[in-house]
């Protein structure tokens, strides 16, 4: 997605939030405006979905793989891919998604290994640090996923999201 397209969508949403919602008390019209905001967010995410968030998740995984490789030096461990796994600007979403999914599988295997009794007995400090790192990496990937998943329209209406006049600024 181009920056200008994203700015255009953000500008429309900002205008609706700043000028239309606060100046309209009609619940039906406010509901329609929330529907439009929801649809615009969906369009923006659909345009960026292909590569942006997937690349972020692969980079989070690659950082975790590099750190685990460093921490597990000299230990017998499952496969740890060389990082970075993506060079340059790859835009093939299917390829990036495959790397992300493979990375999820490998992170899961490493987490099972790090929490196993054998590793805990051999090097409890390294095992704990690797486990903490892997769990943090998984949480960071989920944050990317949640940031790129639009809230439901009803959640936005109920929570007041999108109505900047309702929140002190």
C-alpha positions as CSV (number, residue, x, y, z in Angstrom):
1,X,0.0,0.0,0.0
2,X,1.3,3.4,-0.8
3,X,1.8,6.0,1.9
4,X,-0.5,8.5,0.1
5,X,-3.3,5.9,0.0
6,X,-2.9,5.2,3.7
7,X,-2.9,8.9,4.5
8,X,-6.0,9.4,2.4
9,X,-7.9,6.7,4.2
10,X,-6.6,8.0,7.6
11,X,-7.7,11.5,6.7
12,X,-11.2,10.4,5.8
13,X,-11.4,8.5,9.1
14,X,-10.0,11.5,11.0
15,X,-12.6,13.8,9.4
16,X,-15.4,11.5,10.3
17,X,-14.2,11.1,13.9
18,X,-13.4,14.8,14.4
19,X,-16.3,16.5,12.6
20,X,-19.2,14.1,11.9
21,X,-19.5,12.0,15.0
22,X,-19.3,14.8,17.6
23,X,-21.8,17.0,15.7
24,X,-24.5,14.4,15.3
25,X,-26.7,13.1,18.0
26,X,-28.8,10.9,15.8
27,X,-27.9,7.3,16.8
28,X,-28.8,5.9,13.3
29,X,-26.5,8.3,11.5
30,X,-23.7,7.7,14.1
31,X,-24.1,4.0,13.5
32,X,-23.8,4.5,9.8
33,X,-20.6,6.6,10.3
34,X,-19.1,3.8,12.5
35,X,-20.0,1.4,9.6
36,X,-18.1,3.6,7.1
37,X,-15.1,3.9,9.5
38,X,-15.1,0.1,9.9
39,X,-15.3,-0.4,6.1
40,X,-12.5,2.1,5.5
41,X,-10.2,0.4,8.1
42,X,-11.0,-2.9,6.4
43,X,-10.0,-1.4,3.0
44,X,-6.7,-0.1,4.4
45,X,-5.9,-3.4,6.1
46,X,-6.7,-5.3,2.9
47,X,-4.4,-3.1,0.9
48,X,-1.5,-3.6,3.4
49,X,-2.3,-7.1,4.5
50,X,-0.3,-8.8,1.8
51,X,3.2,-8.0,3.0
52,X,3.5,-5.5,5.8
53,X,2.3,-7.4,8.9
54,X,3.6,-10.7,7.6
55,X,7.1,-9.1,7.2
56,X,6.9,-7.7,10.7
57,X,6.1,-11.1,12.1
58,X,8.9,-12.8,10.1
59,X,11.3,-10.2,11.4
60,X,10.2,-10.8,15.0
61,X,10.8,-14.5,14.5
62,X,14.2,-13.9,12.9
63,X,15.2,-11.8,16.0
64,X,14.1,-14.6,18.2
65,X,16.0,-17.2,16.2
66,X,19.2,-15.2,16.3
67,X,18.9,-14.7,20.1
68,X,18.1,-18.4,20.7
69,X,21.1,-19.4,18.6
70,X,23.3,-17.2,20.7
71,X,21.9,-18.4,24.0
72,X,21.9,-22.1,23.0
73,X,25.5,-22.1,21.8
74,X,27.0,-25.5,22.6
75,X,23.6,-27.1,23.4
76,X,21.9,-29.8,21.4
77,X,18.8,-28.1,20.1
78,X,16.2,-28.4,17.3
79,X,16.7,-26.6,14.0
80,X,17.3,-22.9,14.2
81,X,17.1,-21.2,10.8
82,X,19.7,-18.7,9.8
83,X,18.4,-15.1,10.0
84,X,17.4,-13.0,8.3
85,X,15.2,-15.4,6.2
86,X,14.1,-12.5,3.9
87,X,16.6,-10.4,1.9
88,X,15.4,-7.3,0.1
89,X,11.8,-6.3,-0.5
90,X,9.9,-9.5,-1.2
91,X,6.2,-8.7,-1.9
92,X,5.0,-12.3,-2.6
93,X,2.5,-12.6,0.2
94,X,2.2,-16.4,-0.2
95,X,6.0,-16.8,0.2
96,X,6.1,-14.6,3.2
97,X,3.1,-16.2,4.8
98,X,4.8,-19.6,4.3
99,X,8.0,-18.4,6.0
100,X,5.9,-17.0,8.9
101,X,4.0,-20.2,9.3
102,X,7.2,-22.3,9.2
103,X,8.7,-19.9,11.7
104,X,5.7,-20.4,14.0
105,X,6.3,-24.2,13.8
106,X,10.0,-23.9,14.6
107,X,9.4,-21.5,17.5
108,X,6.9,-24.0,18.9
109,X,9.5,-26.8,18.6
110,X,12.1,-24.6,20.3
111,X,9.7,-23.7,23.1
112,X,8.9,-27.4,23.7
113,X,12.7,-28.1,23.8
114,X,13.5,-25.2,26.1
115,X,10.8,-26.3,28.6
116,X,11.8,-30.0,28.5
117,X,13.3,-31.6,31.6
118,X,16.6,-32.6,29.9
119,X,17.4,-29.0,28.9
120,X,16.3,-27.7,32.3
121,X,18.6,-30.1,34.0
122,X,21.6,-29.4,31.8
123,X,21.4,-25.6,31.7
124,X,18.5,-24.2,33.7
125,X,19.6,-20.6,33.4
126,X,19.9,-20.7,29.6
127,X,16.7,-22.7,29.3
128,X,14.7,-20.2,31.3
129,X,16.1,-17.3,29.3
130,X,15.3,-19.0,26.0
131,X,11.8,-19.8,27.2
132,X,11.2,-16.2,28.3
133,X,12.6,-15.0,24.9
134,X,10.4,-17.3,22.9
135,X,7.2,-16.5,24.8
136,X,8.0,-12.8,24.4
137,X,8.5,-13.3,20.6
138,X,5.1,-15.1,20.3
139,X,3.4,-12.3,22.2
140,X,5.1,-9.7,19.9
141,X,3.7,-11.6,16.9
142,X,0.3,-11.6,18.4
143,X,0.5,-7.8,18.9
144,X,1.2,-7.4,15.2
145,X,-1.8,-9.6,14.4
146,X,-4.1,-7.7,16.8
147,X,-2.9,-4.3,15.5
148,X,-3.8,-5.4,11.9
149,X,-7.1,-6.9,12.8
150,X,-10.0,-4.4,12.8
151,X,-12.2,-4.3,15.8
152,X,-15.8,-5.3,15.2
153,X,-18.1,-2.4,14.4
154,X,-20.2,-3.2,17.5
155,X,-17.1,-3.1,19.7
156,X,-16.2,0.3,18.3
157,X,-19.6,1.6,18.9
158,X,-19.9,0.2,22.4
159,X,-16.4,1.3,23.4
160,X,-16.7,4.7,21.8
161,X,-13.7,4.0,19.6
162,X,-13.6,6.5,16.8
163,X,-15.5,9.1,18.7
164,X,-12.7,11.5,19.6
165,X,-15.1,14.0,21.2
166,X,-16.0,11.4,23.8
167,X,-12.5,11.0,25.0
168,X,-10.5,13.9,26.6
169,X,-7.6,14.8,24.5
